[in-house]
Amino acid sequence: MITRDPVDMMLQIASRFMDQAAELDERTQHAIDADALQGDIIALRNLADTSRLRALAACQACAPYVRPRLQAIEVAPASESTVSKFERAVTAMSEDQVLDHLRAIANGASALELIEAGDDDA
């Protein structure tokens, strides 16, 4: 009896659906180039999107086994003291400082760490 690795199977399924989506994207582009009917183009795009969603579902199923640290993030409401500290810090910042923080957050920095770093500098 052949035993199959379920995680490997999920990754293969995700890969297959992503390949299928890429093929459908090519077909969509060919349809656009050939001036196909809008309904046909939309149908092809919907099929590609469905394939991507299926790939996403397969990836979500295997993510805890492949990248467990990414699955271990718990989101909870901030405590009142954290909210107050954040509000005080933001209120005390100049507009340029706020913009710098927003750029850093957009690049992946933690808002709370930035505020705490600002407290250390003060």
C-alpha positions in Angstrom: 0.0 0.0 0.0 1.3 3.4 -1.0 1.1 6.0 1.7 0.8 9.6 0.6 1.9 12.7 2.5 -1.2 14.8 2.9 0.7 18.1 3.2 2.5 17.3 -0.1 -0.8 16.5 -1.7 -2.3 19.8 -0.6 0.7 21.7 -2.0 0.4 19.8 -5.3 -3.3 20.6 -5.4 -2.5 24.3 -4.8 0.1 24.2 -7.5 -2.2 22.6 -10.0 -4.9 25.2 -9.4 -2.3 28.0 -9.8 -1.1 26.5 -13.0 -4.7 26.2 -14.2 -5.3 29.9 -13.3 -2.2 30.8 -15.3 -3.5 28.8 -18.3 -6.8 30.6 -18.1 -5.1 33.9 -17.9 -3.3 33.1 -21.2 -6.6 32.1 -22.7 -8.2 35.3 -21.5 -5.5 37.4 -23.0 -5.9 35.5 -26.3 -9.6 36.1 -26.1 -9.0 39.8 -25.6 -6.6 40.0 -28.5 -9.2 38.2 -30.7 -11.9 40.7 -29.7 -14.0 38.0 -28.1 -17.4 38.8 -26.5 -17.2 40.5 -23.2 -19.2 37.7 -21.6 -16.7 35.1 -22.8 -13.8 37.2 -21.4 -15.6 37.6 -18.0 -16.3 33.8 -17.9 -12.6 33.1 -18.4 -11.6 35.5 -15.8 -14.1 34.1 -13.3 -12.7 30.6 -14.0 -9.2 31.8 -13.3 -10.3 33.5 -10.1 -12.1 30.4 -9.0 -8.9 28.4 -9.6 -6.9 30.9 -7.5 -9.5 30.7 -4.7 -9.2 26.9 -4.7 -5.4 27.2 -4.6 -5.8 29.6 -1.6 -8.0 27.1 0.2 -5.4 24.3 -0.3 -2.7 26.6 0.9 -4.7 27.6 4.0 -5.2 23.9 4.8 -1.5 23.1 4.7 -0.1 26.4 6.1 -0.1 25.2 9.7 2.1 22.3 8.7 4.4 24.3 6.4 4.6 27.7 8.1 3.3 27.2 11.7 4.6 30.5 13.0 2.4 32.4 10.5 -0.6 30.5 11.8 0.2 31.2 15.4 -0.8 34.9 15.3 -3.6 35.8 17.6 -5.5 39.0 17.1 -7.2 40.5 20.2 -8.6 43.9 21.1 -5.9 46.2 22.5 -6.1 47.0 26.2 -7.2 50.4 27.4 -3.7 51.3 28.5 -2.3 50.4 25.1 -5.0 52.5 23.4 -4.4 55.4 25.7 -0.6 55.2 25.2 -1.0 55.1 21.5 -3.4 58.0 21.4 -1.1 60.2 23.6 1.9 59.4 21.4 0.1 60.1 18.1 -1.3 63.3 19.5 2.1 64.5 20.5 3.7 63.8 17.1 4.1 66.3 14.3 2.5 65.7 11.0 5.9 64.7 9.5 6.5 62.2 12.3 3.0 60.7 11.7 3.7 60.3 8.0 7.1 58.7 8.7 5.4 56.2 11.0 2.7 55.4 8.5 5.4 54.8 5.8 7.2 52.5 8.2 4.0 50.6 9.0 3.3 50.3 5.3 6.7 48.7 5.0 6.0 46.1 7.7 7.0 47.8 10.9 4.8 47.4 14.0 2.9 50.5 15.0 3.3 49.6 18.7 7.0 49.1 18.4 7.4 52.5 16.6 5.5 54.2 19.4 7.6 52.5 22.1 10.8 53.4 20.3 9.5 57.0 20.3 9.0 56.8 24.0 12.5 55.6 24.5 13.9 58.5 22.5 11.9 61.0 24.6 
